[in-house]
């Protein structure tokens, strides 16, 4: 998705509903009808984090807009990155990350920025090397900190940069997502499940980087209600609880309970999930040494 094609689609949806430029920018700071008009006609860009607010004003869900637009966030780069990650191809992950960073530097497009973060995040998970520049990290942190409506796009973006951010920023952004958790429930089962998993993953990452912040976050999210069909999040929440307790109190009982949950996923032929949890467990144990 680029800003220009998004602008044209937005104008089509706005005018079809007879919504004026003034109505479309209502209650959106630093966005005038004139600036919106320029964006719609390909003459300028707007900050990506304002898109959700604009869509809200024209009564279009972010997921609907993404489908109509053909969201670039899920594209060949994403698929190649996932394939390389599964294949443990560290060299390919590094190539994808550096190519994407170069692409962002050339086009300065927000979507290329998020793809750069995604590729660097996956490379970091396999190599332990963070090659995502501090300047871009600060830019993404600033954007995600300003999100008021957490669409699937931003939930995915946050989930894909967790390993790259510092603990205080992870905690701050996760708080915002938790505060808007009810919106994710209303925007569809998939969004709600992914929001839950991203919050739990943020807690797990904080349990390694900053156990005290992880504890504070877990207290805020442990009672968030998920859909009854979302069985995985409930397992993941228990796993998170055991891992966090182990980090805080170093009780072998919690470690054993976490391992038991991993065995459950192996038993039901979900070796992929078991492997993911094993990796988290290994990192936690290494951080405790």
C-alpha positions as a printed Julia matrix, in Angstrom:
289×3 Matrix{Float64}:
   0.0     0.0    0.0
   1.45    3.4   -0.83
   0.11    6.77   0.23
  -0.93    7.76  -3.29
  -3.0     4.7   -4.16
  -4.48    4.84  -0.66
  -5.46    8.47  -1.22
  -7.33    7.69  -4.44
  -9.22    4.83  -2.82
 -10.03    6.96   0.22
 -11.48    9.71  -2.0
 -13.63    7.19  -3.85
 -15.05    5.79  -0.6
 -15.55    9.28   0.89
 -17.34   10.81  -2.09
 -19.5     7.72  -2.56
 -20.94    8.42   0.89
 -21.24   12.19   0.23
 -18.84   12.96   3.08
 -17.1    16.32   2.75
 -13.39   16.92   3.24
 -14.21   18.91   6.37
 -16.22   16.03   7.83
 -13.48   13.54   6.97
 -10.81   15.43   8.97
 -13.07   16.17  11.94
 -11.22   15.9   15.3
  -7.93   14.96  13.62
  -5.1    17.2   14.8
  -2.89   18.91  12.22
  -4.85   17.62   9.23
  -6.78   20.2    7.23
  -9.32   19.64   4.43
  -6.8    21.16   2.02
  -4.05   18.75   3.05
  -6.42   15.79   2.75
  -7.42   16.94  -0.73
  -3.78   17.09  -1.79
  -3.24   13.53  -0.5
  -6.29   12.28  -2.38
  -4.98   13.81  -5.6
  -1.44   12.41  -5.23
   0.07   15.82  -4.48
   1.35   15.06  -0.97
   1.56   12.47   1.79
  -0.03   12.24   5.22
   1.28   10.51   8.36
   0.26    6.87   8.21
  -0.91    6.85  11.82
  -3.72    9.28  10.89
  -5.23    6.86   8.38
  -7.22    4.92  10.99
  -8.8     8.15  12.22
  -9.71    9.14   8.66
 -11.27    5.74   7.99
 -13.25    6.0   11.22
 -14.69    9.32  10.02
 -15.88    7.8    6.75
 -17.24    4.65   8.44
 -14.83    2.17   6.86
 -13.04   -0.5    8.88
  -9.26   -0.66   8.42
  -9.56   -4.33   7.47
 -12.1    -3.46   4.76
  -9.84   -0.71   3.43
  -6.85   -3.04   3.43
  -8.76   -5.67   1.44
  -9.94   -3.12  -1.12
  -6.45   -1.69  -1.47
  -4.51   -4.94  -1.55
  -2.37   -4.4    1.5
   1.31   -4.34   0.58
   2.31   -5.25   4.1
   1.58   -8.88   3.22
   3.64   -9.21   0.07
   6.5   -11.17  -1.44
   9.02   -9.71   1.01
   6.94  -10.93   3.94
   6.53  -14.37   2.42
  10.23  -14.67   1.56
  11.14  -13.61   5.08
   8.84  -16.2    6.62
  10.26  -18.91   4.35
  13.84  -18.0    5.22
  12.99  -17.93   8.92
  11.43  -21.4    8.81
  14.44  -22.7    6.85
  16.87  -21.13   9.36
  18.54  -19.35   6.43
  20.33  -16.56   8.3
  22.16  -15.29   5.21
  18.92  -14.89   3.28
  17.32  -13.1    6.23
  20.28  -10.72   6.34
  20.02  -10.05   2.59
  16.28   -9.41   2.83
  16.79   -7.02   5.76
  19.6    -5.01   4.15
  17.75   -4.82   0.82
  14.63   -3.6    2.55
  16.56   -0.98   4.53
  18.07    0.29   1.27
  14.63    0.38  -0.3
  13.3     2.48   2.56
  16.21    4.9    2.28
  15.42    5.32  -1.41
  11.64    5.78  -1.19
  11.12    7.02   2.41
   7.75    5.28   2.44
   6.14    4.27   5.74
   5.19    0.85   4.45
   8.79    0.22   3.43
   9.73    1.3    6.94
   7.47   -1.34   8.5
   8.77   -3.98   6.11
  12.31   -2.98   7.06
  11.43   -3.51  10.69
   9.82   -6.86   9.93
  12.85   -8.22   8.06
  15.28   -6.91  10.69
  13.14   -8.4   13.44
  13.2   -11.88  11.88
  16.94  -11.6   11.23
  17.51  -10.61  14.85
  15.58  -13.63  16.11
  17.9   -16.0   14.23
  21.21  -14.14  14.53
  20.92  -12.11  17.72
  22.15   -9.08  15.74
  20.05   -5.92  15.7
  20.81   -4.07  12.45
  17.74   -1.83  12.59
  19.05    1.78  12.8
  18.26    3.75  15.97
  16.83    6.58  13.88
  14.25    4.27  12.3
  13.54    2.62  15.63
  12.7     6.05  17.07
  10.45    6.83  14.1
   8.45    3.62  14.43
   8.22    4.04  18.2
   6.86    7.56  17.72
   4.26    6.4   15.2
   3.05    3.42  17.22
   2.87    5.55  20.36
   0.33    7.79  18.66
  -2.08    5.08  17.49
  -5.59    5.65  18.76
  -7.39    2.94  16.77
  -5.5    -0.33  16.67
  -6.23   -1.89  13.29
  -4.77   -5.2   12.11
  -2.11   -3.23  10.25
  -0.72   -1.62  13.39
  -1.14   -4.71  15.58
   0.91   -6.63  13.02
   3.48   -3.84  12.82
   3.91   -3.76  16.6
   4.18   -7.54  16.78
   6.9    -7.47  14.14
   9.14   -4.94  15.9
   8.93   -6.17  19.5
  12.45   -7.62  19.52
  13.91   -4.36  18.22
  12.45   -1.9   20.72
  13.69   -0.96  24.18
  11.69   -2.21  27.19
  10.11    1.12  28.16
   8.78    1.67  24.63
   7.44   -1.88  24.41
   5.62   -1.36  27.69
   4.21    2.03  26.7
   2.9     0.86  23.31
   1.55   -2.39  24.77
  -0.38   -0.34  27.32
  -2.03    1.57  24.47
  -3.0    -1.66  22.72
  -4.36   -3.11  25.96
  -6.4     0.04  26.56
  -7.95   -0.33  23.09
  -8.44   -4.1   23.38
 -12.22   -3.81  23.2
 -11.9    -2.2   19.77
 -10.01   -5.26  18.52
 -12.85   -7.46  19.8
 -15.34   -5.45  17.78
 -13.21   -5.48  14.62
 -13.2    -9.26  14.21
 -12.04  -12.52  15.74
  -8.72  -12.55  13.87
  -7.79   -9.06  15.09
  -8.76   -9.92  18.65
  -6.72  -13.12  18.69
  -3.67  -11.45  17.19
  -3.91   -8.5   19.61
  -3.99  -10.95  22.51
  -0.96  -12.85  21.21
   1.02   -9.67  20.56
   0.37   -8.46  24.13
   1.45  -11.81  25.54
   4.52  -11.86  23.32
   5.37   -8.34  24.5
   5.17   -9.65  28.07
   7.45  -12.57  27.25
  10.03  -10.33  25.62
   9.88   -7.96  28.59
  10.33  -10.92  30.93
  13.79  -11.28  29.38
  14.63   -7.6   29.02
  12.87   -6.17  32.09
  11.0    -8.62  34.35
   9.53   -5.84  36.49
   7.93   -4.15  33.49
   6.74   -7.56  32.3
   5.03   -8.1   35.64
   3.32   -4.7   35.44
   2.09   -5.4   31.91
   0.86   -8.89  32.73
  -1.21   -7.54  35.62
  -2.9    -5.18  33.14
  -3.63   -7.8   30.47
  -4.26  -11.03  32.38
  -7.99  -10.37  32.77
  -8.66   -9.16  29.23
 -11.5   -11.23  27.83
 -10.76  -13.18  24.66
 -13.15  -14.99  22.36
 -14.24  -18.44  23.56
 -12.89  -19.9   20.3
  -9.42  -18.55  21.05
  -7.95  -21.58  22.81
  -4.35  -20.86  21.82
  -4.25  -17.48  23.63
  -5.33  -19.15  26.87
  -2.49  -21.68  26.6
  -0.09  -18.9   25.69
  -1.25  -16.85  28.68
  -0.52  -19.76  31.04
   2.89  -20.22  29.43
   3.59  -16.49  29.85
   2.55  -16.67  33.5
   4.9   -19.59  34.23
   7.81  -17.99  32.37
   7.33  -14.65  34.13
   7.08  -16.32  37.53
  10.27  -18.23  36.84
  12.07  -15.02  35.9
  10.89  -13.25  39.03
  11.16  -16.0   41.63
  13.38  -18.67  40.01
  11.13  -21.56  41.05
  11.81  -24.76  39.16
   8.11  -25.65  39.48
   7.2   -22.84  37.06
   9.84  -23.99  34.59
   8.46  -27.52  34.71
   4.89  -26.29  34.14
   6.04  -24.28  31.11
   7.72  -27.4   29.71
   4.51  -29.39  30.27
   2.6   -26.94  28.09
   5.2   -27.35  25.35
   4.7   -31.1   25.5
   0.95  -30.63  25.06
   1.56  -28.9   21.73
   3.9   -31.7   20.66
   1.22  -34.21  21.64
  -1.43  -32.54  19.45
   0.97  -32.43  16.49
   1.7   -28.7   16.7
   5.47  -29.0   16.63
   5.68  -25.5   15.13
   4.16  -23.93  18.24
   6.17  -26.2   20.52
   9.37  -25.12  18.78
   8.44  -21.46  19.16
   7.82  -21.88  22.89
  11.02  -23.91  23.27
  12.94  -21.03  21.75
  11.39  -18.58  24.22
  12.13  -20.92  27.11
  15.74  -21.26  26.01
  16.2   -17.48  25.85
  14.68  -17.09  29.29
  16.99  -19.72  30.77
  20.01  -18.12  29.11
  19.05  -14.69  30.44
  18.85  -16.13  33.95
  22.42  -17.45  33.93
